[in-house]
Amino acid sequence: MRTNLNEILITTILESIPKSIKPVAFLMDSLQLSRESVYRRIRGEIPFSIGEVAQLSLTLGFSLDEIMGGSRKGRAFFDLLSGKKAESPEAFQTMLQKYHEYIENYTAAEDGKSIMALNRLPPPLFAFFNYLFKFEYCKWLHQNEENCSKQLFSDVAVSDELFALQESIQFSFKKMNNLSLIFDPNVFSSITRDIQYFFQRKLIKCHELELLKEELYQLIDFFEEIAKTGTLEYGTKINIYLSPLYINANTCYVETNLSAESIFWVFPANPMFVSHAEVCATHKKWLLSLQRQAVLITLSNEILQSEFFDKQRRYVETHLGEAVSVIH
């Protein structure tokens, strides 16, 4: 079995290297190995190390699932977007840094395509709005830091490093191309309810609530403009669909010329990444089915487009207005 796995691994690596590149030269450069060391690995005389396999998997985009789990039907491996412990102070920044790296890798790949089904907006999209971004950070601290359960929104400080990362995510997202977003009918409600909850707990002051409301309106305007034009800066093409069905959880399918991957959010800060071919194919099929059932509002359906975004604005006004009336 070990020999068979090594043979499968060698074949997978060689087949994943672009035809225009000489495999030996590529492996020498990627793994910092001598020519003889590379030849010994290709001939199967010595195995690739775990670190070498992991590095090549990331660089070439092949799936370790199919190599390690292929002999067991119905089994797939997944990776978590994690680095530091969830309760550590730096974990929020680490999480966003990994989001940023993932977006950068996607934009660098050729022929990238991505489909996202969303029942709430993921953290990177709030990077365009300073107060909403700070609120996401504040909420994360409350959920993960025991000593922050009563921390006021005004006391939360966004470090220079985190602010720089926020700006980098903005820039990277504007370069994403061939992105399809399938919105749940209530996709903006979760962030509105979260703000309402924090305000009613007196963790957000009245003037801060007004600033957050204003950015919520800007957020809705942001997506309405995308629906009207179909683009962001740098020629990015984005299609927005409205799903008639409730979307249970955020999921995403990403496909490039090198690989395919499915992403599932159990909770916003730490999605699961799966590159198992069968899982990805099934997930892609489901998302395409959902997309066919949904209604495209980008560059079309102006009446529905207007109705949807106006409804989101009324939702913000109603629920955050109710929050103020409860306090007073």
C-alpha positions as CSV (number, residue, x, y, z in Angstrom):
1,M,0.0,0.0,0.0
2,R,2.8,2.4,0.9
3,T,4.5,1.8,-2.5
4,N,1.2,2.3,-4.3
5,L,0.6,5.5,-2.5
6,N,4.1,6.8,-3.4
7,E,3.6,5.9,-7.0
8,I,0.2,7.7,-7.1
9,L,1.9,10.7,-5.4
10,I,4.7,10.8,-7.9
11,T,2.3,10.5,-10.9
12,T,0.1,13.2,-9.4
13,I,3.0,15.6,-8.9
14,L,4.3,15.1,-12.4
15,E,0.9,15.5,-14.1
16,S,0.2,18.6,-12.1
17,I,3.3,20.5,-13.3
18,P,2.4,22.6,-16.3
19,K,3.6,21.0,-19.6
20,S,5.6,24.1,-20.5
21,I,7.9,23.6,-17.4
22,K,10.5,21.0,-17.0
23,P,9.6,18.8,-14.0
24,V,13.1,18.4,-12.6
25,A,13.9,22.1,-12.8
26,F,10.6,23.0,-11.2
27,L,11.1,20.5,-8.3
28,M,14.6,21.7,-7.7
29,D,13.5,25.3,-7.5
30,S,10.3,24.7,-5.5
31,L,11.9,22.3,-2.9
32,Q,15.4,23.7,-2.9
33,L,16.8,20.2,-3.7
34,S,19.7,19.1,-5.8
35,R,19.1,17.5,-9.2
36,E,20.1,14.1,-7.9
37,S,17.8,14.4,-4.9
38,V,14.9,15.2,-7.2
39,Y,15.7,12.3,-9.5
40,R,15.8,9.9,-6.5
41,R,12.3,11.0,-5.5
42,I,10.9,10.8,-9.0
43,R,12.3,7.2,-9.3
44,G,10.7,6.3,-6.0
45,E,14.0,5.5,-4.3
46,I,13.3,7.8,-1.5
47,P,9.8,9.3,-0.6
48,F,8.8,12.9,-0.6
49,S,8.7,14.3,2.9
50,I,5.3,15.4,4.4
51,G,6.5,19.0,4.2
52,E,7.4,18.7,0.6
53,V,4.1,17.1,-0.3
54,A,2.2,19.8,1.5
55,Q,4.2,22.5,-0.3
56,L,3.7,21.0,-3.7
57,S,0.0,20.4,-3.0
58,L,-0.4,24.2,-2.3
59,T,1.8,25.2,-5.2
60,L,0.3,22.9,-7.8
61,G,-3.2,22.7,-6.5
62,F,-3.6,18.9,-6.4
63,S,-5.7,17.2,-3.8
64,L,-4.2,15.3,-0.9
65,D,-7.7,13.8,-0.4
66,E,-7.5,11.8,-3.5
67,I,-4.1,10.4,-2.6
68,M,-4.5,9.8,1.1
69,G,-8.2,9.0,1.3
70,G,-8.9,7.6,-2.2
71,S,-8.8,4.0,-0.9
72,R,-11.7,4.6,1.5
73,K,-15.0,5.4,-0.1
74,G,-17.0,8.3,1.3
75,R,-14.1,9.8,3.2
76,A,-12.8,13.3,2.6
77,F,-10.3,15.6,4.4
78,F,-10.7,19.2,5.1
79,D,-8.5,22.1,6.2
80,L,-9.4,24.9,8.6
81,L,-8.6,28.6,8.1
82,S,-6.7,28.8,11.3
83,G,-3.3,29.7,12.6
84,K,-3.5,30.8,16.2
85,K,-5.9,29.6,18.8
86,A,-9.3,31.1,18.4
87,E,-9.1,32.8,21.8
88,S,-5.8,34.4,21.2
89,P,-5.8,38.2,20.7
90,E,-4.0,37.9,17.3
91,A,-6.4,35.3,15.9
92,F,-8.8,37.7,14.2
93,Q,-5.9,39.3,12.3
94,T,-4.5,35.8,11.5
95,M,-7.9,34.8,10.2
96,L,-8.2,37.9,8.0
97,Q,-4.6,37.5,6.8
98,K,-5.4,34.0,5.6
99,Y,-8.6,35.3,3.8
100,H,-6.4,37.9,2.1
101,E,-3.8,35.3,1.0
102,Y,-6.6,33.1,-0.4
103,I,-8.1,35.9,-2.4
104,E,-4.7,36.9,-3.7
105,N,-4.0,33.3,-4.8
106,Y,-7.4,33.2,-6.5
107,T,-6.8,36.4,-8.4
108,A,-3.3,35.3,-9.5
109,A,-4.6,32.0,-11.0
110,E,-5.8,31.7,-14.6
111,D,-9.4,31.3,-15.5
112,G,-10.7,31.6,-11.9
113,K,-14.4,31.1,-11.3
114,S,-16.2,31.3,-8.0
115,I,-19.8,30.8,-6.9
116,M,-20.9,31.8,-3.4
117,A,-24.2,31.2,-1.7
118,L,-24.7,33.6,1.2
119,N,-27.2,33.9,4.0
120,R,-24.9,36.5,5.6
121,L,-22.0,38.6,4.4
122,P,-18.5,37.1,5.2
123,P,-16.0,39.2,7.1
124,P,-13.8,40.3,4.1
125,L,-16.8,42.3,2.6
126,F,-16.9,44.5,5.6
127,A,-13.4,45.7,4.9
128,F,-14.8,48.4,2.7
129,F,-16.5,50.1,5.7
130,N,-14.5,51.2,8.7
131,Y,-17.3,51.1,11.4
132,L,-18.8,47.8,10.2
133,F,-15.3,46.3,10.0
134,K,-14.6,47.5,13.6
135,F,-18.0,46.1,14.7
136,E,-17.1,42.7,13.2
137,Y,-13.8,42.8,15.2
138,C,-15.7,43.9,18.4
139,K,-18.2,41.0,17.9
140,W,-15.4,38.5,17.4
141,L,-13.8,39.7,20.7
142,H,-17.1,39.3,22.6
143,Q,-17.5,35.8,21.2
144,N,-13.9,34.6,21.8
145,E,-12.4,36.6,24.6
146,E,-13.9,36.0,28.1
147,N,-12.7,39.3,29.5
148,C,-14.3,41.2,26.6
149,S,-18.0,40.3,27.2
150,K,-18.8,43.8,28.4
151,Q,-16.3,45.8,26.3
152,L,-17.8,48.9,24.8
153,F,-17.7,49.4,21.0
154,S,-15.9,52.7,21.7
155,D,-13.2,51.0,23.6
156,V,-12.2,48.6,20.8
157,A,-9.1,49.7,19.1
158,V,-8.2,48.7,15.5
159,S,-4.4,48.4,15.4
160,D,-2.3,49.9,12.6
161,E,-1.5,46.4,11.4
162,L,-5.2,45.4,11.3
163,F,-6.1,48.6,9.5
164,A,-3.4,48.0,6.9
165,L,-4.7,44.5,6.4
166,Q,-8.3,45.9,6.0
167,E,-7.0,48.1,3.2
168,S,-5.2,45.2,1.5
169,I,-8.3,43.1,1.5
170,Q,-10.2,46.0,-0.1
171,F,-7.6,46.2,-2.9
172,S,-7.5,42.4,-3.4
173,F,-11.2,41.9,-3.5
174,K,-11.5,44.6,-6.3
175,K,-9.4,42.3,-8.5
176,M,-11.5,39.2,-8.1
177,N,-13.1,38.2,-11.3
178,N,-15.9,35.9,-12.5
179,L,-17.6,35.9,-9.1
180,S,-21.2,34.9,-8.8
181,L,-23.0,35.8,-5.5
182,I,-26.3,34.1,-4.7
183,F,-28.1,36.1,-2.0
184,D,-30.5,34.7,0.6
185,P,-33.6,36.9,0.7
186,N,-32.5,38.1,4.1
187,V,-28.8,38.3,3.6
188,F,-28.4,41.7,5.2
189,S,-30.6,40.9,8.2
190,S,-27.9,39.1,10.3
191,I,-25.5,42.1,10.6
192,T,-28.5,44.4,11.3
193,R,-29.7,42.1,14.1
194,D,-26.2,41.8,15.5
195,I,-25.9,45.6,15.8
196,Q,-29.4,45.8,17.3
197,Y,-28.4,43.3,20.0
198,F,-25.2,45.1,20.9
199,F,-27.1,48.4,21.1
200,Q,-29.8,47.0,23.3
201,R,-27.0,45.7,25.6
202,K,-25.8,49.4,25.8
203,L,-22.4,48.4,24.3
204,I,-23.0,50.8,21.4
205,K,-23.9,54.4,21.9
206,C,-26.5,56.3,20.0
207,H,-24.1,58.3,17.9
208,E,-22.2,55.1,17.1
209,L,-25.5,53.4,16.1
210,E,-26.1,56.2,13.6
211,L,-22.6,55.8,12.1
212,L,-23.2,52.0,11.8
213,K,-26.6,52.6,10.2
214,E,-25.1,55.0,7.7
215,E,-22.5,52.4,6.7
216,L,-25.2,49.8,6.4
217,Y,-26.9,52.0,3.9
218,Q,-23.6,52.4,2.1
219,L,-23.1,48.7,2.1
220,I,-26.5,48.2,0.4
221,D,-25.6,51.0,-2.0
222,F,-22.3,49.2,-2.7
223,F,-24.1,46.0,-3.8
224,E,-26.8,47.9,-5.7
225,E,-24.2,49.6,-7.7
226,I,-22.6,46.2,-8.5
227,A,-26.0,44.9,-9.6
228,K,-26.5,47.9,-11.9
229,T,-23.0,47.8,-13.5
230,G,-21.8,44.2,-13.0
231,T,-18.3,45.4,-12.2
232,L,-16.0,46.7,-9.6
233,E,-12.7,48.5,-10.2
234,Y,-10.1,46.9,-12.4
235,G,-12.8,45.4,-14.6
236,T,-13.9,42.8,-12.0
237,K,-17.1,41.0,-13.2
238,I,-19.6,40.1,-10.5
239,N,-23.1,38.6,-10.9
240,I,-25.6,38.9,-8.2
241,Y,-28.5,36.4,-8.0
242,L,-31.5,36.4,-5.6
243,S,-32.5,33.0,-4.3
244,P,-36.2,32.2,-3.8
245,L,-35.0,29.6,-1.3
246,Y,-33.5,30.0,2.2
247,I,-29.8,29.4,2.2
248,N,-28.8,27.4,5.3
249,A,-25.2,28.3,5.5
250,N,-22.5,30.2,3.5
251,T,-20.7,28.0,1.0
252,C,-18.4,28.7,-1.9
253,Y,-17.0,26.8,-4.9
254,V,-13.7,28.0,-6.4
255,E,-12.3,26.7,-9.6
256,T,-9.0,27.7,-11.3
257,N,-6.8,26.2,-14.1
258,L,-5.0,24.3,-11.3
259,S,-7.6,23.1,-8.9
260,A,-11.1,23.1,-7.5
261,E,-12.1,23.6,-3.9
262,S,-15.2,23.9,-1.8
263,I,-15.5,26.1,1.2
264,F,-18.1,25.7,4.0
265,W,-18.7,28.1,6.8
266,V,-19.8,26.5,10.1
267,F,-19.2,30.0,11.6
268,P,-17.8,33.0,9.9
269,A,-14.3,33.1,11.4
270,N,-13.1,29.6,10.4
271,P,-14.4,28.0,7.2
272,M,-13.6,24.4,6.2
273,F,-11.8,23.9,2.9
274,V,-12.3,20.7,1.0
275,S,-10.5,19.7,-2.2
276,H,-11.9,16.2,-2.6
277,A,-12.9,15.8,-6.2
278,E,-16.3,14.1,-5.6
279,V,-17.2,16.5,-2.8
280,C,-16.3,19.5,-5.0
281,A,-18.2,18.1,-8.0
282,T,-21.4,17.5,-5.9
283,H,-21.1,20.9,-4.3
284,K,-20.7,22.6,-7.7
285,K,-23.7,20.8,-9.0
286,W,-25.8,21.9,-6.1
287,L,-24.7,25.6,-6.4
288,L,-25.4,25.6,-10.2
289,S,-28.8,24.2,-9.4
290,L,-29.4,26.9,-6.9
291,Q,-28.2,29.5,-9.3
292,R,-30.6,28.3,-12.0
293,Q,-33.5,28.6,-9.5
294,A,-32.3,32.1,-8.5
295,V,-33.0,35.3,-10.4
296,L,-30.1,37.3,-11.9
297,I,-30.4,41.0,-11.0
298,T,-27.0,42.2,-12.4
299,L,-27.7,44.3,-15.5
300,S,-31.2,43.0,-15.5
301,N,-34.6,42.9,-13.7
302,E,-34.4,46.5,-12.6
303,I,-37.8,46.4,-10.8
304,L,-36.8,43.4,-8.8
305,Q,-33.4,44.9,-8.2
306,S,-34.8,48.1,-6.8
307,E,-37.4,46.3,-4.7
308,F,-34.8,44.0,-3.1
309,F,-32.4,46.8,-2.1
310,D,-35.2,49.1,-1.0
311,K,-36.5,46.3,1.2
312,Q,-33.1,45.9,2.8
313,R,-33.0,49.7,3.6
314,R,-36.4,49.5,5.2
315,Y,-35.3,46.5,7.2
316,V,-32.3,48.5,8.6
317,E,-34.5,51.5,9.4
318,T,-37.2,49.4,11.1
319,H,-35.0,47.2,13.3
320,L,-32.4,49.7,14.3
321,G,-35.2,52.3,14.9
322,E,-36.9,49.7,17.1
323,A,-33.7,49.3,19.0
324,V,-33.6,53.0,19.9
325,S,-37.3,53.0,21.0
326,V,-36.6,50.1,23.3
327,I,-33.7,51.9,25.0
328,H,-35.8,55.1,25.4
